[in-house]
Amino acid sequence: MPAKKIFPYENKMLILLTFTFGFVLFDRMALNFLVPFFDKELGLNNTQIGLLASLLALAWAISGYAIGTLSDKTGKRKQYLIISVAIFSACSFISGLAASFAFLLVARIIMGFSEGPVLPLAHSIMVSASAEKRRGFNMGFMQSFGSNLLGTMLAPVILVALATNYGWRNAFFIAGVPGLILATLGFFMIKEIPVFVKEKKQKANVADLFKYRNVWVAIILSGCMMTWMFAQITFMPKFLIAIKHFSEEDMGKTMAAYGLGSIIWGAVVPALSDKLGRKPVVIFFFLMSMIMPLSVVYAGDTFSAVAPLVILGATTMGCFPIVLATIPSETVPRQFLAQTLGMIMGIGELIGGFAAPAIAGWSADKFGLQAPFLIAAGAVLLAGFIGFLLIETGPVKLRNKGALATIQTV
């Protein structure tokens, strides 16, 4: 009996899904950290580097919405999740076989199609497994902790070390192994979520979802956040080595500092939003995160000068789960949640994941490698102003105001 209380199904899902999404980001970000090791071998320019990130994001956006919607209708979230995890893990291995830009591009596009559904499916499973009092914490922790620990803090250190000692191809091969293990564990551990007849009859089209103001505001904020993230992360390793003249080791440590900041703010920002409200917290920390891209460009040329400011300015990473999961889950009916999350993330990916790296890559070739970082700073400046359009959903703030649980629409 005590064992059941200590480690119930809710906690099992929290751990499993946290590491599952963590390795999604680990594999996705591997390309960025390994670019300095293979760009010359494959003859890549900045525009092509941007396209590798952009087209993966386009595939991610399409599949995230499509599979999220399909899973809401069929209830087969476990099945889709396991298949997705297995495929993206295989694509990491395939990336290590690349001998040309075209081959690598195809591998990353397939990876994008398989990774896109993971987060909306994982959130839907986590919501159903969570007690109401832990729902916000579980969703924030699941999205932020594993992805920041594995995708942004440990990935640069591990992958750079592997590439330095064993070659970039072996780094890609090894990166795919954990996902296959997690897919196997998920097959045995996840309980399929039943779809009730009443919920099956209800349908939400895109127009219905856009009636909720928080949905379309979250879409804009999602695009801004992802622009901030991918415009700079795609080019930061190359910028640090080519412009700042960092060693590969210091580049890896600087990227790890970004991961450390992401972990810290990934815990602090959602916790503050529980106490102070979602809206004021995301506005403040959006604006604060301008520090990171500007410090990369304008701070000194040493690790000790750049890394502390990168940690301080990684605050948008704490806003991700609030905007992409918590606010939508407090806004729309649960039977439409995976579809809504898939749409918010999908359109955000189109803006910030697809368009931003391509534009940033072109800008880097045209105006210099500092351009992507200025684009990133502008994106979160815009997000800070757009955040004023949010309708507050924080339970504490609503109780203090005596508000109804139902969130207003447009």
GUMAR-849491 format. One record per residue (C-alpha): residue in one letter; x negated, z negated, y. Coordinates in steps of 0.001 Angstrom, whole numbers, plus 500000, padded with zeros to 6 digits. Layout:
+------+--------+--------+--------+
! rest !     px !     pz !     py !
+------+--------+--------+--------+
!    A !      X !      Z !      Y !
...
+------+--------+--------+--------+
This chain:
+------+--------+--------+--------+
! rest !     px !     pz !     py !
+------+--------+--------+--------+
!    M ! 500000 ! 500000 ! 500000 !
!    P ! 497305 ! 499146 ! 502593 !
!    A ! 495583 ! 502463 ! 501879 !
!    K ! 498775 ! 504324 ! 502704 !
!    K ! 499095 ! 502498 ! 506008 !
!    I ! 495496 ! 503180 ! 506955 !
!    F ! 495468 ! 506823 ! 505922 !
!    P ! 498994 ! 508265 ! 506011 !
!    Y ! 499825 ! 511970 ! 505980 !
!    E ! 499802 ! 512005 ! 509787 !
!    N ! 496149 ! 510960 ! 509894 !
!    K ! 495193 ! 513361 ! 507121 !
!    M ! 496680 ! 516237 ! 509080 !
!    L ! 495012 ! 515068 ! 512283 !
!    I ! 491572 ! 515134 ! 510663 !
!    L ! 492094 ! 518362 ! 508718 !
!    L ! 493581 ! 520323 ! 511623 !
!    T ! 491052 ! 518946 ! 514113 !
!    F ! 488160 ! 520269 ! 512053 !
!    T ! 489998 ! 523488 ! 511229 !
!    F ! 490449 ! 524417 ! 514880 !
!    G ! 486970 ! 523085 ! 515590 !
!    F ! 485461 ! 525660 ! 513267 !
!    V ! 487662 ! 528378 ! 514762 !
!    L ! 485841 ! 527755 ! 518043 !
!    F ! 482520 ! 527324 ! 516230 !
!    D ! 482821 ! 530830 ! 514766 !
!    R ! 484232 ! 532361 ! 517932 !
!    M ! 481546 ! 530908 ! 520185 !
!    A ! 478760 ! 531797 ! 517746 !
!    L ! 478578 ! 535272 ! 519257 !
!    N ! 477862 ! 533914 ! 522740 !
!    F ! 475097 ! 531595 ! 521590 !
!    L ! 473453 ! 534215 ! 519378 !
!    V ! 473554 ! 537118 ! 521870 !
!    P ! 469982 ! 536484 ! 523125 !
!    F ! 468768 ! 536907 ! 519536 !
!    F ! 470354 ! 540279 ! 518766 !
!    D ! 471232 ! 542062 ! 522031 !
!    K ! 467950 ! 543982 ! 522121 !
!    E ! 468032 ! 544751 ! 518379 !
!    L ! 471516 ! 546257 ! 518671 !
!    G ! 470844 ! 547756 ! 522122 !
!    L ! 473682 ! 545957 ! 523931 !
!    N ! 474251 ! 545975 ! 527692 !
!    N ! 476295 ! 543374 ! 529592 !
!    T ! 479445 ! 545495 ! 529495 !
!    Q ! 479268 ! 545731 ! 525696 !
!    I ! 478659 ! 541994 ! 525411 !
!    G ! 481769 ! 541443 ! 527506 !
!    L ! 483762 ! 543846 ! 525320 !
!    L ! 482833 ! 541933 ! 522168 !
!    A ! 484477 ! 538861 ! 523666 !
!    S ! 487333 ! 540784 ! 525290 !
!    L ! 488591 ! 542712 ! 522288 !
!    L ! 488424 ! 539628 ! 520077 !
!    A ! 490612 ! 537905 ! 522656 !
!    L ! 493052 ! 540836 ! 522737 !
!    A ! 493461 ! 540649 ! 518968 !
!    W ! 493795 ! 536846 ! 519248 !
!    A ! 496567 ! 537214 ! 521830 !
!    I ! 498583 ! 539705 ! 519788 !
!    S ! 498389 ! 537819 ! 516507 !
!    G ! 498902 ! 534389 ! 518084 !
!    Y ! 502293 ! 535371 ! 519460 !
!    A ! 503337 ! 537580 ! 516530 !
!    I ! 502504 ! 535129 ! 513754 !
!    G ! 503727 ! 532159 ! 515800 !
!    T ! 507114 ! 533842 ! 516191 !
!    L ! 507208 ! 534857 ! 512524 !
!    S ! 506354 ! 531340 ! 511387 !
!    D ! 509192 ! 529897 ! 513485 !
!    K ! 511619 ! 532221 ! 511698 !
!    T ! 510298 ! 531764 ! 508153 !
!    G ! 508868 ! 528249 ! 508240 !
!    K ! 505777 ! 529447 ! 506330 !
!    R ! 503256 ! 527789 ! 508610 !
!    K ! 501012 ! 526507 ! 505837 !
!    Q ! 500751 ! 529924 ! 504200 !
!    Y ! 499885 ! 531746 ! 507415 !
!    L ! 497400 ! 529071 ! 508462 !
!    I ! 495436 ! 529131 ! 505215 !
!    I ! 495269 ! 532933 ! 505113 !
!    S ! 494127 ! 533032 ! 508746 !
!    V ! 491372 ! 530473 ! 508205 !
!    A ! 490069 ! 532274 ! 505119 !
!    I ! 489932 ! 535655 ! 506882 !
!    F ! 488178 ! 534481 ! 510062 !
!    S ! 485584 ! 532674 ! 507946 !
!    A ! 484878 ! 535880 ! 506033 !
!    C ! 484539 ! 537750 ! 509336 !
!    S ! 481763 ! 535425 ! 510431 !
!    F ! 479815 ! 536471 ! 507352 !
!    I ! 480577 ! 540146 ! 508035 !
!    S ! 479277 ! 539751 ! 511613 !
!    G ! 475887 ! 538897 ! 510158 !
!    L ! 475762 ! 542307 ! 508463 !
!    A ! 476128 ! 544237 ! 511731 !
!    A ! 473629 ! 547019 ! 512377 !
!    S ! 475403 ! 548520 ! 515386 !
!    F ! 477672 ! 547636 ! 518275 !
!    A ! 480622 ! 549411 ! 516630 !
!    F ! 480284 ! 547482 ! 513350 !
!    L ! 480035 ! 544149 ! 515135 !
!    L ! 482983 ! 545041 ! 517369 !
!    V ! 485249 ! 545783 ! 514389 !
!    A ! 484242 ! 542513 ! 512716 !
!    R ! 485032 ! 540520 ! 515866 !
!    I ! 488388 ! 542259 ! 516351 !
!    I ! 489435 ! 541356 ! 512796 !
!    M ! 488229 ! 537820 ! 513463 !
!    G ! 490413 ! 537704 ! 516582 !
!    F ! 493504 ! 538771 ! 514636 !
!    S ! 492914 ! 536012 ! 512095 !
!    E ! 491996 ! 533252 ! 514568 !
!    G ! 494885 ! 533810 ! 516991 !
!    P ! 497628 ! 532123 ! 514932 !
!    V ! 495581 ! 529054 ! 513991 !
!    L ! 496226 ! 526867 ! 517042 !
!    P ! 500003 ! 527446 ! 517429 !
!    L ! 500447 ! 526968 ! 513670 !
!    A ! 498286 ! 523837 ! 513679 !
!    H ! 500209 ! 522389 ! 516628 !
!    S ! 503536 ! 523027 ! 514885 !
!    I ! 502308 ! 521281 ! 511742 !
!    M ! 500855 ! 518414 ! 513781 !
!    V ! 504027 ! 517887 ! 515821 !
!    S ! 506127 ! 517584 ! 512676 !
!    A ! 503644 ! 515189 ! 511072 !
!    S ! 503351 ! 512953 ! 514163 !
!    A ! 505216 ! 509821 ! 515126 !
!    E ! 506752 ! 510199 ! 518592 !
!    K ! 504485 ! 507555 ! 520124 !
!    R ! 501379 ! 509430 ! 518924 !
!    R ! 502501 ! 513008 ! 519487 !
!    G ! 500694 ! 513562 ! 522786 !
!    F ! 497503 ! 511917 ! 521559 !
!    N ! 497514 ! 513808 ! 518261 !
!    M ! 498040 ! 517205 ! 519891 !
!    G ! 495389 ! 516594 ! 522530 !
!    F ! 492882 ! 515194 ! 520047 !
!    M ! 493480 ! 517970 ! 517529 !
!    Q ! 492932 ! 520725 ! 520074 !
!    S ! 490137 ! 519157 ! 522107 !
!    F ! 487955 ! 516972 ! 519932 !
!    G ! 487030 ! 519286 ! 517077 !
!    S ! 486769 ! 522382 ! 519241 !
!    N ! 484583 ! 520632 ! 521797 !
!    L ! 482446 ! 518781 ! 519256 !
!    L ! 481911 ! 521765 ! 516983 !
!    G ! 482537 ! 524773 ! 519207 !
!    T ! 480760 ! 523749 ! 522382 !
!    M ! 478469 ! 520786 ! 521642 !
!    L ! 477076 ! 521247 ! 518138 !
!    A ! 477433 ! 525027 ! 517802 !
!    P ! 474699 ! 525937 ! 520321 !
!    V ! 472270 ! 523408 ! 518873 !
!    I ! 472927 ! 524310 ! 515233 !
!    L ! 473217 ! 528070 ! 515670 !
!    V ! 470206 ! 528409 ! 517966 !
!    A ! 468130 ! 526358 ! 515522 !
!    L ! 469315 ! 528477 ! 512586 !
!    A ! 468678 ! 531725 ! 514446 !
!    T ! 465233 ! 530595 ! 515585 !
!    N ! 464129 ! 529525 ! 512123 !
!    Y ! 466066 ! 531802 ! 509777 !
!    G ! 467326 ! 534711 ! 511909 !
!    W ! 470612 ! 535418 ! 513664 !
!    R ! 472164 ! 537065 ! 510606 !
!    N ! 471773 ! 533934 ! 508498 !
!    A ! 473256 ! 531904 ! 511342 !
!    F ! 476433 ! 534014 ! 511141 !
!    F ! 476483 ! 533692 ! 507331 !
!    I ! 476278 ! 529902 ! 507429 !
!    A ! 478867 ! 529625 ! 510224 !
!    G ! 481567 ! 531032 ! 507945 !
!    V ! 481174 ! 528520 ! 505108 !
!    P ! 483035 ! 525474 ! 506552 !
!    G ! 486193 ! 527490 ! 507201 !
!    L ! 486447 ! 528504 ! 503549 !
!    I ! 486149 ! 524849 ! 502543 !
!    L ! 488858 ! 523834 ! 505029 !
!    A ! 491191 ! 526604 ! 503838 !
!    T ! 490874 ! 525228 ! 500306 !
!    L ! 491569 ! 521668 ! 501463 !
!    G ! 494565 ! 522861 ! 503472 !
!    F ! 496056 ! 524552 ! 500418 !
!    F ! 496199 ! 521209 ! 498617 !
!    M ! 496883 ! 518836 ! 501523 !
!    I ! 499374 ! 520502 ! 503896 !
!    K ! 503077 ! 520080 ! 503209 !
!    E ! 505146 ! 523119 ! 504108 !
!    I ! 507534 ! 522457 ! 506989 !
!    P ! 511184 ! 523177 ! 506121 !
!    V ! 513152 ! 525389 ! 508484 !
!    F ! 516697 ! 524130 ! 508762 !
!    V ! 519588 ! 526558 ! 508603 !
!    K ! 520720 ! 525517 ! 512062 !
!    E ! 517311 ! 526357 ! 513480 !
!    K ! 517146 ! 529697 ! 511671 !
!    K ! 520249 ! 530901 ! 513452 !
!    Q ! 518821 ! 530121 ! 516852 !
!    K ! 516599 ! 532741 ! 518395 !
!    A ! 514580 ! 532700 ! 521573 !
!    N ! 513490 ! 535936 ! 523147 !
!    V ! 510832 ! 536126 ! 525809 !
!    A ! 513415 ! 536138 ! 528602 !
!    D ! 514889 ! 532872 ! 527293 !
!    L ! 511500 ! 531185 ! 527315 !
!    F ! 510698 ! 532386 ! 530828 !
!    K ! 513759 ! 530504 ! 532093 !
!    Y ! 511645 ! 527372 ! 531772 !
!    R ! 509483 ! 527204 ! 534887 !
!    N ! 506768 ! 525280 ! 533085 !
!    V ! 506410 ! 528099 ! 530564 !
!    W ! 505541 ! 530825 ! 533057 !
!    V ! 503443 ! 528463 ! 535156 !
!    A ! 501563 ! 527446 ! 532000 !
!    I ! 500942 ! 531129 ! 531235 !
!    I ! 499292 ! 531657 ! 534632 !
!    L ! 497276 ! 528456 ! 534253 !
!    S ! 496279 ! 529504 ! 530740 !
!    G ! 494871 ! 532751 ! 532121 !
!    C ! 492955 ! 530869 ! 534814 !
!    M ! 491542 ! 528340 ! 532355 !
!    M ! 490436 ! 530980 ! 529894 !
!    T ! 488883 ! 533041 ! 532678 !
!    W ! 486922 ! 529955 ! 533747 !
!    M ! 485813 ! 529376 ! 530173 !
!    F ! 485011 ! 532844 ! 528881 !
!    A ! 483657 ! 534442 ! 532063 !
!    Q ! 480872 ! 531889 ! 532197 !
!    I ! 480368 ! 530960 ! 528536 !
!    T ! 479970 ! 534599 ! 527501 !
!    F ! 477038 ! 535045 ! 529880 !
!    M ! 475602 ! 531544 ! 530296 !
!    P ! 473046 ! 531750 ! 527456 !
!    K ! 471704 ! 535046 ! 528788 !
!    F ! 471766 ! 533821 ! 532418 !
!    L ! 469841 ! 530652 ! 531581 !
!    I ! 467141 ! 532578 ! 529730 !
!    A ! 466891 ! 535731 ! 531861 !
!    I ! 467473 ! 534295 ! 535358 !
!    K ! 466695 ! 530576 ! 535104 !
!    H ! 463845 ! 531226 ! 532615 !
!    F ! 464966 ! 528439 ! 530304 !
!    S ! 463410 ! 528274 ! 526864 !
!    E ! 465767 ! 528984 ! 523973 !
!    E ! 465686 ! 525272 ! 523164 !
!    D ! 466663 ! 524254 ! 526713 !
!    M ! 469392 ! 526892 ! 526728 !
!    G ! 470801 ! 525395 ! 523540 !
!    K ! 470632 ! 521883 ! 524986 !
!    T ! 472384 ! 523008 ! 528179 !
!    M ! 475196 ! 524556 ! 526170 !
!    A ! 475368 ! 521327 ! 524173 !
!    A ! 475678 ! 519438 ! 527470 !
!    Y ! 478737 ! 521563 ! 528198 !
!    G ! 480057 ! 520497 ! 524799 !
!    L ! 479387 ! 516840 ! 525563 !
!    G ! 481227 ! 517143 ! 528861 !
!    S ! 484085 ! 518856 ! 527062 !
!    I ! 484380 ! 515975 ! 524595 !
!    I ! 484311 ! 513362 ! 527355 !
!    W ! 486842 ! 515098 ! 529571 !
!    G ! 488895 ! 516164 ! 526554 !
!    A ! 489595 ! 512462 ! 525983 !
!    V ! 489702 ! 511243 ! 529590 !
!    V ! 491960 ! 513883 ! 531162 !
!    P ! 494860 ! 513716 ! 528638 !
!    A ! 494690 ! 509901 ! 528679 !
!    L ! 494933 ! 509871 ! 532473 !
!    S ! 497855 ! 512298 ! 532303 !
!    D ! 499747 ! 509795 ! 530134 !
!    K ! 499363 ! 507181 ! 532872 !
!    L ! 499411 ! 509227 ! 536084 !
!    G ! 501477 ! 512257 ! 535095 !
!    R ! 500561 ! 515733 ! 533881 !
!    K ! 500819 ! 517550 ! 537211 !
!    P ! 498509 ! 515571 ! 539547 !
!    V ! 495877 ! 515167 ! 536858 !
!    V ! 495537 ! 518863 ! 536001 !
!    I ! 495479 ! 519862 ! 539679 !
!    F ! 492637 ! 517453 ! 540466 !
!    F ! 490528 ! 518333 ! 537447 !
!    F ! 491010 ! 522085 ! 537864 !
!    L ! 489447 ! 521838 ! 541308 !
!    M ! 486694 ! 519521 ! 540085 !
!    S ! 485658 ! 522034 ! 537418 !
!    M ! 484375 ! 524457 ! 540060 !
!    I ! 481232 ! 522319 ! 539890 !
!    M ! 480168 ! 523786 ! 536546 !
!    P ! 479875 ! 527538 ! 537254 !
!    L ! 478528 ! 526951 ! 540759 !
!    S ! 475869 ! 524551 ! 539485 !
!    V ! 474660 ! 527062 ! 536893 !
!    V ! 474014 ! 529570 ! 539679 !
!    Y ! 472881 ! 527366 ! 542549 !
!    A ! 471331 ! 524219 ! 541036 !
!    G ! 467634 ! 524062 ! 540168 !
!    D ! 465859 ! 526008 ! 537456 !
!    T ! 465366 ! 523082 ! 535074 !
!    F ! 467445 ! 521548 ! 532313 !
!    S ! 467502 ! 518177 ! 534104 !
!    A ! 468942 ! 519781 ! 537246 !
!    V ! 471650 ! 521844 ! 535575 !
!    A ! 472813 ! 519815 ! 532556 !
!    P ! 474261 ! 516749 ! 534378 !
!    L ! 476319 ! 518987 ! 536668 !
!    V ! 477540 ! 521011 ! 533697 !
!    I ! 478758 ! 517785 ! 532075 !
!    L ! 480400 ! 516662 ! 535317 !
!    G ! 482111 ! 520005 ! 535845 !
!    A ! 483496 ! 520606 ! 532349 !
!    T ! 486807 ! 519008 ! 533333 !
!    T ! 489022 ! 522035 ! 532693 !
!    M ! 488390 ! 521486 ! 528989 !
!    G ! 490493 ! 518340 ! 529283 !
!    C ! 493313 ! 520341 ! 530874 !
!    F ! 493590 ! 522807 ! 527987 !
!    P ! 495680 ! 520653 ! 525611 !
!    I ! 497910 ! 519452 ! 528451 !
!    V ! 498748 ! 522958 ! 529673 !
!    L ! 498733 ! 524776 ! 526337 !
!    A ! 500455 ! 522160 ! 524183 !
!    T ! 501650 ! 518903 ! 525742 !
!    I ! 503652 ! 520276 ! 528681 !
!    P ! 505280 ! 523072 ! 526615 !
!    S ! 506133 ! 520636 ! 523798 !
!    E ! 507830 ! 518396 ! 526375 !
!    T ! 509706 ! 521376 ! 527817 !
!    V ! 511134 ! 523676 ! 525112 !
!    P ! 513176 ! 522945 ! 521946 !
!    R ! 510890 ! 522242 ! 519006 !
!    Q ! 512197 ! 525096 ! 516836 !
!    F ! 510759 ! 527503 ! 519420 !
!    L ! 507482 ! 525649 ! 519866 !
!    A ! 505120 ! 527839 ! 517814 !
!    Q ! 506547 ! 530954 ! 519476 !
!    T ! 506184 ! 529399 ! 522932 !
!    L ! 502641 ! 528182 ! 522314 !
!    G ! 501698 ! 531552 ! 520847 !
!    M ! 503063 ! 533319 ! 523922 !
!    I ! 501330 ! 531004 ! 526415 !
!    M ! 498017 ! 531220 ! 524592 !
!    G ! 498441 ! 534919 ! 523889 !
!    I ! 499064 ! 535991 ! 527473 !
!    G ! 496361 ! 533587 ! 528614 !
!    E ! 493994 ! 535297 ! 526188 !
!    L ! 494953 ! 538702 ! 527578 !
!    I ! 494085 ! 537535 ! 531083 !
!    G ! 491168 ! 535180 ! 530529 !
!    G ! 489876 ! 536163 ! 527126 !
!    F ! 490371 ! 539949 ! 527191 !
!    A ! 490259 ! 541056 ! 530827 !
!    A ! 487912 ! 538421 ! 532259 !
!    P ! 484851 ! 538973 ! 530021 !
!    A ! 485153 ! 542748 ! 530404 !
!    I ! 485404 ! 542476 ! 534189 !
!    A ! 482666 ! 539840 ! 534224 !
!    G ! 480394 ! 542080 ! 532149 !
!    W ! 480983 ! 545053 ! 534424 !
!    S ! 480434 ! 542820 ! 537470 !
!    A ! 477200 ! 541503 ! 535984 !
!    D ! 475895 ! 545056 ! 535533 !
!    K ! 477078 ! 546039 ! 539019 !
!    F ! 476314 ! 542949 ! 541128 !
!    G ! 474057 ! 540736 ! 539033 !
!    L ! 474398 ! 538064 ! 536356 !
!    Q ! 475698 ! 535496 ! 538854 !
!    A ! 478999 ! 537408 ! 539198 !
!    P ! 480720 ! 535982 ! 536079 !
!    F ! 480160 ! 532444 ! 537340 !
!    L ! 481688 ! 533173 ! 540734 !
!    I ! 484698 ! 534670 ! 538949 !
!    A ! 484984 ! 531469 ! 536889 !
!    A ! 484893 ! 529283 ! 540000 !
!    G ! 487578 ! 531380 ! 541676 !
!    A ! 489816 ! 531119 ! 538609 !
!    V ! 490023 ! 527320 ! 538644 !
!    L ! 490405 ! 527271 ! 542426 !
!    L ! 493504 ! 529413 ! 541922 !
!    A ! 494653 ! 527157 ! 539065 !
!    G ! 494483 ! 524133 ! 541339 !
!    F ! 496989 ! 525717 ! 543720 !
!    I ! 499236 ! 527150 ! 540982 !
!    G ! 499418 ! 523673 ! 539430 !
!    F ! 501651 ! 522529 ! 542289 !
!    L ! 504434 ! 524667 ! 540773 !
!    L ! 504569 ! 522586 ! 537577 !
!    I ! 507589 ! 520387 ! 536880 !
!    E ! 506400 ! 516946 ! 535779 !
!    T ! 507015 ! 516209 ! 532073 !
!    G ! 505016 ! 513009 ! 531558 !
!    P ! 507289 ! 510377 ! 529944 !
!    V ! 505920 ! 507572 ! 532120 !
!    K ! 506567 ! 509477 ! 535347 !
!    L ! 510032 ! 510531 ! 534203 !
!    R ! 510956 ! 506968 ! 533255 !
!    N ! 509688 ! 505701 ! 536591 !
!    K ! 511917 ! 508224 ! 538356 !
!    G ! 514840 ! 507593 ! 536039 !
!    A ! 514763 ! 511279 ! 535099 !
!    L ! 516549 ! 512803 ! 532161 !
!    A ! 514516 ! 513825 ! 529119 !
!    T ! 515590 ! 517411 ! 529541 !
!    I ! 513152 ! 519335 ! 531703 !
!    Q ! 514593 ! 521530 ! 534397 !
!    T ! 514415 ! 525283 ! 534170 !
!    V ! 513680 ! 527665 ! 537050 !
+------+--------+--------+--------+
